[in-house]
Amino acid sequence: MAGTTIQGRTQVWQDPRAIALLMAASLTTMANATISPALPGLERLFGEDPNARMLVRLLVPAPSLSVAVFAPFAGLVADRYGRRRMLLAGIILFVIAGCAGLVLPNLPTIFASRLVLGVAVALIMTAQTALIGDYFTGDDRSALSGLQISARNFGGLVFISLAGWFAAISPHLPFVIYGVAALFLPLMWKVIKDTSRTSPAPQAGLEVSSSHPPSWVLVLALLVLLQAVTNMIFFVMPTQLSFFFAAAGYSSPVMTASALGILMLSGGSLALLYSRVQRAIGYIGVFALGYGAMTLGFVLLALVATPLAWFVGAAAVGAGYALVSPSFVTLALGLAPLRWRGTAGGVLTASVFIGQFVSPLVSTPMIATYGYESLFHGTALLVAAMAVGAGLKACATGFHAWKGRVQTTE
């Protein structure tokens, strides 16, 4: 059954297919960060393992490694064989692999289950991203890209908050939360259908001023690289925040859950406004504003040693990340030709999780050598440079547009 494009007669979130895709999007945060409040407890529980310190920290980004490896191949499969079966199979595997940590007896087997969970996430996210491009165009696609960030954040708020309370009972208990995905299957089974992939794909309005713009492959590669760096920076929060709090004397899992909950709430709320903000200031303006907010968040974490400032910093990081993230999806789906949309979605998905997996590999040695304050200082400087770069590009774009209008009037 061929999917049809939703016109302006209804809000995009009222389409059952959009609801199903937003359910799938909410699993992204659950896949990695749900067990963050349980990390100190797992480290104590398996303290006899000589590799416990690093292995526990890798449990959060472990799915990212599998996604980075499998998502591009999943994209090729999605383009060749369709998205529906891939999405449904991914949900089933997600439930099985995610809940496995509830009963597994040691860190190596839990780590292995997290790798399998990553395969499930690769299937889900690749299919979901491609289906957004298949089902929706224009403002609807942009709005849904923002809504999926909201779904990830609000889902993360609920799941991580529950995990904080569960982790206070047992570090194994948060794994049961992954079973929630089974509740999404009936609606997905009913409404998700593969589309006819023969119609031309509308192109997103890229802010490229050159008369000879680069090929879509090159622009996509730059987007993929920038998204990987962005996620490497952002993932400092779920992988290191609990240990930062513990080092400062706040070892309760509820503290970590509260901070990450605020991060998710601020991000989810701001992502609801993404389409309006993007129309007002453009893609480059969104990047400048989003990276600026993330800079503020990491500066607060580095310089102000109070829980209130840390919570405000977490909110700023979450808001900034929620602003920039939808633009990667919207731009990539507009760039890629229709027959390559699944592949583009797979590569884009891989870049998210490559950044997430690399994050603790970079941040943990830096903390061991220089401490948390230096980590947050360095991260703030890096994001500030990205914000300044986007701001300069926005100014240059505005200047060229103004110069063109002046020349036209003359």
N, C-alpha and C positions, 0 to 999 in steps of 0.2 A: 504494500500500500504506500503510495507516494505521499510524502509530507508536503504540506502547503505552507506558504509564508504568511505569517500573521500580520495583518494590516493594522492601521491605527484605530480600528473600531473597538478594540478591547485592550486593556492593559496587559503587558506581556506576562506578568506574574499570574494572570487568571487562566492562562493556557495550561492544561494538565501536563503537557509535555515539559513545559518550563518548570512546573512544580517538581516533576520527577527528576529533572536535571539538577535542580537546586538541592534535592535530597542527596544526589550523588556527590555534589560539590561539598556538602557538609561533612562527608567522610574524610576529606583530605586532611583537615586539622586533627580529626580523631585518630587517623592512622599514625601520626608521629607524636604529637604533643600530649595526648591524653594521659600517658603514663609519666609525664614529667614530675608531678607531685610525688610519685612513688620512688623516684630515683635514689634519694638518700636511704630510704628503707631497704631497697633492693641491694644497695651497696653494703649495708650492715648485715643483711640476711645472708649474702654470699661472700662475706668478708674473707673467708678462707681461700677463695680463688685468687691466685697471685695477679691475675689480669683484671680483677674486679673493677678497679678505678676507671680504666679506659673502657672496658667492655660495657659497664653500666651506662656510661655517657653515650656510647654508640647505639644503645637500644632505641633512643629517640630517632636518630637519623638513619638507622639501619634500613628501613624500608626504602629510603631515598636511593641507596646503592642499587637495589633491584630495579627501581623505577628508571634510574638513569641508564641501566643496561637494556631493559626490555621495552621501554616506551617507544623508541624509534621503530623497533620491529613491530610492536603493536600497531603503530600508525600505518605501516605498510599493509598489515593484515586487514586493518579496518577499511583501507581504501579498496582492497581487493575483494573482501568477503562481507563487508557490512559491519555496522556498529552494534546492532541490537544484541546478538548473541555474545559479543565481547563484553558488553556492559553487564548483562545478567550473570555471565560466568564469573566476572570480576567480583560482583556482590557476594555470590555464594562463597568463593574462595576467601574473601575478606572476612566473613563471619567465622569461618573455620580457623584460619591462621591467626586472626586477632584474638579469639577467645582461648587459643591454645596456651598462652602464657598463664592462664588461671591454674593449670594443672602440671605444667612442665617443672622438672625438679631442679634444674641448674641453669646457670647463665648461658653456657654454650647452646643448649637446646632452645632457650628463650630467644637468643640472638638468631638462631636458624629460623624460628617461626616468624620473626620480624622480617627476615629476608623474603620469605614466602608471602608475607603480607604486602611487601612492596610489589611483587608480581601482580597481585590483585589490584593494587592502586594504579599500576601502569595501565591495566586493562580498563579500569573505570574512568580514569581521567582522560585517557586518549579518546575513548568513545564519547565521553561527555563533551569534550572540547569540540570534536568534529560535529557532533549533533547540534550544538549551538550554531555553528556555521551553516549546517544543513537546513535547520528549521527557521532561522531568524535572520533578518537583514536590517541595515540602517540603524535607526534609533532603538529599535527593539533589541538588536544584537548588543548595542552599547549598554542599554539598560540592564540586560540580562548578565552581561559581563560584570557589571557592578553588583548586581544582586547575588551572583555566585560568591563574590568575596564576602558579602554580608552573611550568606548561608554558612560559609566556612567559619566566619568569626562567631556568629551566634551559636552555631553548632558547637564550636570549640568552647564557648563560654559555658554552655550547659555541660558538656562532656568533661571538661577540665575541672569545673566546680564539683561535679559528682566524684571525679577521681580523687580530688583532695580529701573529701570526706571518707571515701573508700580506703585510700592509702593510710589514713589514720587508724583504720581497723586492721588491715593487712596489706603489705605491698603487692601481693598477688591479685587482690580484689579488683583493681581498676581494669584489668583485662576483660572482665565480664561485660564492660560497656560496649565492646565491639559487636556484641550480639544485637544491638539496636538496628544494625544495617539490615537484618532479616525482615524487619517491619516495612522496609522500603520496597521489597521485591514485588508485592502484588500490584501496586500502582505502576511500577516500571514495566512489568510484564504486560499490562493492559495497554499502556499508551505509547510506549517507545516502539516505533517502527522504522525500518530502513527506508530511506528516501530514494527517489530516482535522481542519480547524480549526473544529469545531463544538461541542466540549465546553466547559463553563465553565472558566475559568481560576481556579485557587486563588489566594487573596490572601495576600501576605506579611504578617507581623505587624509593622505599623509602630508605632513608639513615639510615638503622637500622643495626647495627653491631652485635647484639646479635645472637647467634646460635639458640636461642629459642625466636623469636620475639613474641610480644604480639598479641592477637587476633585483627582482624580488628575493632571490636566494641570498644575495649579499646583505640586503636590509634585514631579512629574517635572521641571518647569522648574527648581526649586531644586536638585534633584539634578544636573541637567545643568550648571548654573552652577558648583556646588561641584566637580564632577569636572573641568571645564575649568581652574579655578584650581589644583586639585591637580596636574594634569598639566603646567601651565605651570611650577610650582615644581619638580616632579620632573625635568623635561627640562633643567634647568640642568646636570644631571650629564653626560648623553651629549654635549651640545652644547658645553660649556665646559671640561670637566675636562681634556681633552688639552692645551688652551691654558694652563690654570692650571698644569699640571705643567711644560709647556715654559718658562713664565715663571719657574718656580722652579728651573729647571736640569735637569729630568728630561724630556728630549725623546723618549725611546724609545717607540715605539708599544706595546711590551710592557708598559710602566708603565701606560698608559691601559687596555689590555686587562685587566690584572690587577685594577685598581681596579674597573672595571665588572663584571668577573667576580665579584669579591667581593660587589658590590652585588646582582647577579643571584642568587648562591648564597644569600645571607642572605634575600633576598625569597622565593625559591622554597621554601626550607626552612620559613619561617614561614607561608607561604600554605597549606602542607599541614595546618596546625593551625587554619586559619581557622574552620571550622565549629564546632570545640570552643570556641574563644575567643568566637565570636559567641553561642553558646548560654549561655556563662558570664556575659558582661558586657553583652550586648545590642548593638544597632547603634551607639547613641550612645557607649557605652563603647569600642567598637572605634575609632571616629573619634578619641576623646580619646587613646587609647593610641597609635594609629598616627601622628597628627600630633605627639604628644610625642616619639616616636622620631625622626621627621624633623627636629624642632627640634634635638635632640641632635646629629644628624649634621652639620647646617649650622654649628652652633656650633663643633664640632671643626675643620671646614674653615676657619673664620674665625680661630680663636684659636691653634691649635697647628700650628706649621710643621715637622712631621715626616711622612715617608711613612707611618709606622705609624698615626699619628692620622688621617691622611687615609683610610687603608683602613678604619679603625674607623668613621669618619664615613660613608663610602660604604655600609658594612654597615648602619648605623643608618637611613640614608635609604631603602635598599632594603627593609629590614624594615618600616618604617613605611608605605611606599607599598603594599607587599604586603598589609598588614592592611586598609587602607581601601578598596582598589580593588574587591574582590569585593562589598562592600556596595552599591556603586552598581548593579551588574548585578542582584543579588538583589532589591533594593528596587524597581528599575524594572520588572522582569519581573513582580513581584507586583502592582504598581500598575496596569499597562496591561491593559485588557480584551484578550481573546484575539485579536479581529479587528484590534487596533491594535498587536500585539506586534512585528511587523516594523518598523513606523514608530518605535515607542519604541526599539527596538534601533538603528535608523539614527541617530536623534537623539543617543542616548547615545554611539554610536561617533563621531559628528561632534564631540561635545564633548571627547572624549579628544584628538583630533588638532588641534582649534582651539587647545587649551591648548599642545600641543607646538609648533605653528607659531609661536604668539605668543612663546613662551619666548625664543628668541635675539633676536627683535626688541626685547624689553624688556631682556634681560640684557647684550647686546653694547654698546649705548650707555652703559649704567650702568658697565660695566667700563672703557670708554674714558675716562669722566669721573672715576670714583671709585676704580676698581681692584677686584680680586677680593675683597679682604677686606671691603669695603663691600657688595659684592653678597651675599656669604654672610651678613653681619650682617643686612642687610635681609630676606633670605629667611628667616633664622631667626626674626626678629621676627614676620613675617607668619604663618608656620606655628605659632608659639607662640600667637598670638592665636586661630587656628583651634582649637588644642588646648584653650585655656582656654574658648572658647565652647562646645565640645562637652562639656567637663567640667562647666561650669555647668548646661548642659541636662540632663546625666545626674544631677547632684545634685538639680535641680528635679523631674525625673521621679521619682527615688527618694523625695523628700520627699512628693510628692503621693500616691504609692502607699502610703507609710507612714501618712500622714494618713487616707487612705481606710480602711486596715485598722483604725486606732484608732477611727474613727467607727463602723465596723461592729461592733466588739466592745462599744462602749458601747450 
